[in-house]
């Protein structure tokens, strides 16, 4: 009786790039972001995106969605989504457009209050 290994999740290349621009594993560790979802580029979806759930923060948002736009910049959406009578209710929306990849960590920090990278300790 043999069991086959669990299938590996497919990596969406654009979403992986977004995560790396945020800080990769270090970002996930420092912020507690979890439940990552991604959609790649397709005929029905020309703009790939990465979405994640966030822990409690100063902006009171629990979701982040980052979408790659045709201008090679990002649309960044922070919002709070809860279920009320099995229907999603969205509040606390904050949307930022024309965000460059190198600006993603600072934008995340300014909205949520969480650092995205481990501090560097310098000994003298």
Secondary structure as GFF3:
##gff-version 3
##sequence-region A 1 124
A	DSSP	alpha_helix	13	22	.	.	.	ID=ss1
A	DSSP	alpha_helix	24	31	.	.	.	ID=ss2
A	DSSP	beta_strand	34	39	.	.	.	ID=ss3
A	DSSP	beta_strand	49	53	.	.	.	ID=ss4
A	DSSP	beta_strand	63	68	.	.	.	ID=ss5
A	DSSP	beta_strand	74	84	.	.	.	ID=ss6
A	DSSP	beta_strand	87	99	.	.	.	ID=ss7
A	DSSP	three_ten_helix	101	103	.	.	.	ID=ss8
A	DSSP	alpha_helix	104	112	.	.	.	ID=ss9
###
